[in-house]
Every structure is written in C-alpha cells, then in structure tokens.
Amino acid sequence: MSKLQKTLVLLKPCTLQRGLAGEIISLFEKKGLIIKGMKMMQLTDELLSEHYAHLSEKPFFGRVKAAMMTAPVVALCLEGVDAVDAVRALTGPTNGRLAPAGTIRGNYCVSFQENIVHASDSPETAAIELARFFKPEEIFEWRPAIFNWLYACDEF
C-alpha cells in the first residue's frame, strides 16, 4: 500500500510574470493532487540562501537568487499518493529545452533557470522545504468530496 505524501511546489517569478499561475495550478489539480496549502510570498535573500544552500558554490548561485526575487512566488503544499514522484513526473526535467512535451516544463519553458516551478526531490526534502515555506497552521487537513474517485481503496 502506498502512502499519502505532501510535497512543496513553488511557482517561480517567471510563472507569475507570464500569467501562467492559474494554468499551472490547474494541471496539478487535474492530475488529482490536493492543495493543502497555498500562499503568495516575496522571497528574501536569507530564505533563498537557505533553500539553495546546496548550490552556494556554483557560479550561477547569485543569478538564481536574484531571479527568484524579481517577483513573488506562489508556494503550494500538494498531497497525494506518492506525491513527490507524481509532481516530478508532471513537471519534467529541470532544463525546459530537454523536457518532454506533455510535462509542465516541456510545454511552458525553454530555460534551465526560468523553468516555471521548483518541486521537492524526495519525501525527506519535501518535509524540510514545507517547514521552510509554511507554518503548521497554513497547511490544512481536509479531503475533497471526490477523494474516493482518485484512488482505489487499497492505494492509500
């Protein structure tokens, strides 16, 4: 039996600048992922330094942080069975030029950096990232009326 997971998605400034936020959110909803938390926020240098600490030695680190502060982001907490893998499959590879058609990045971008979304890469990372971007009271425990039509009874 699989387990319901929560994962983080950030709709990047390029997504908001291009007016794609609603369209991208609807793709996650159509997939069957449940929005458990959502907010718009302006990211700070401090938060981005923590979030992208694993890139701090890369030559493009400053550029990435600067790009992520050009406009607000929309932070989403999404839930579903194997949500981390489901979201990553839907978003596609980081480089939009290499992402297959049908994925979010394959359909909506041609950039490595301006690639529409950030998505957690593991359940462990998702837990850390969700705590970084959401207070506990900003994540809601609820089930939509259609929940029993998303999964077979032995899938969660």
Sequence and secondary structure as in RCSB ss.txt:
>XXXX:A:sequence
MSKLQKTLVLLKPCTLQRGLAGEIISLFEKKGLIIKGMKMMQLTDELLSEHYAHLSEKPFFGRVKAAMMTAPVVA
LCLEGVDAVDAVRALTGPTNGRLAPAGTIRGNYCVSFQENIVHASDSPETAAIELARFFKPEEIFEWRPAIFNWL
YACDEF
>XXXX:A:secstr
   EEEEEEEE HHHHHTT HHHHHHHHHHHT EEEEEEEE   HHHHHHHTGGGTTSTTHHHHHHHHTSS EEE
EEEEEETHHHHHHHHH  SSTTTS TTSHHHHH   SSS SEEE SSHHHHHHHHHHH  GGGS     TTGGGT
S TT  
